[in-house]
């Protein structure tokens, strides 16, 4: 295991069904688009909502990196409830999607 995967595993312990990007059924995502939940869910299902990563200095919620960079929202199930987070870094997005670990410093 790498330093990255150690941090990722520690920071994401207890998060089930972890994914990145916007999510239908998420009140925070609907609010970010200025929509009511039903309207947001319908627009998501129709493919009329797109979300691109954005730059943030806040760092990553999932691996604990404190570096600024492109981030996108993430979601997980915690104790049976949908949980929304704002900052998943590109390294985490690629790791969750493909298992690609970033190069060590």
N, C-alpha and C positions, 0 to 999 in steps of 0.2 A: 504494500500500500504506500501511496505517496503522502506527502504532507497535506496536499490538497484534499485527497479523499478522506484522510483523518479528520480534517476540519469540517468537510461537508457532512460526513456521517455524524459527527458530534452536534453540529448546528441543526440538522434535520431529523434528529432522533424523535420519534413519536409522530412524525408526519407521514400519513398514508396517502397513496394515490397522488403523489406530488407531480405537478405539471406546471408549465409556464405559459404565459399569454392570457388573454381575456377569457372569461368563462361565463356561459349562460347560467342564470340562476344566482349570480353573485351580485348582491346589492351595491358593493363598492364599485364594481365595473360599470353597472348601469348608471350610477351617479357620476362617474368620471366622464361619461358620454352625455350627461344631462338628460337622461331618459328615465322613464318609469320602467320597472322590472319587465313587465309584459312586452312593452315596446322594444326594449333592448334585446330580450330573448328572441323575439320574432325577427328583428333586424340581423341578429347573429346567425340564426338558422337560415335566413335568406342570403347570407353572405355579403350583406351590404355594409358591414362594419369591418374596418381594418384597423389594426393596431400595430404600430411600429415601435421598436425600442427607442428610448429617449435617454439623453445624457443626464446623469445625476452624480453629485459629489457625495451622496450618502453611503455609498458602498453597498455590499451585497448582504441580504438577509440570510442567504442559504449557506454560504461558505465562510462568512465573516470577513471577507476582504474589505479593507477600508479605503481602497483605491476608487477614484471616480471612474466612470465609464458608462457605456450603454447598458441600460437595464430594462426589464419589462416585468409586468405583474406575474405573480405565481399563486398557485392554489394547492391546497392539500385538505385532506380529511383529518380532523383531530377530534377524538372522542365522538365520532359519528356526525360531526358538524363541518360544513364547508368553511375553510379559513382562507382569507385573502391576505397576500403580502404584496408590497409594492416593488421590491428591488431584487430581481434575480439577474445576476451579471451574465455576460456572454459565456464565460467559462462554465457556469452552472447550466445555462440553457443547453450548451453542447454536451455536457456530461449527462444530463437527464435524458436528452434525446438520443444520443449515440454512444454514451459511455466513453467519450473522448476526454482524457485528462489534459489539463493545460501543462505546458512545459514548466518545469521547476525553475525558480529564479537562480 
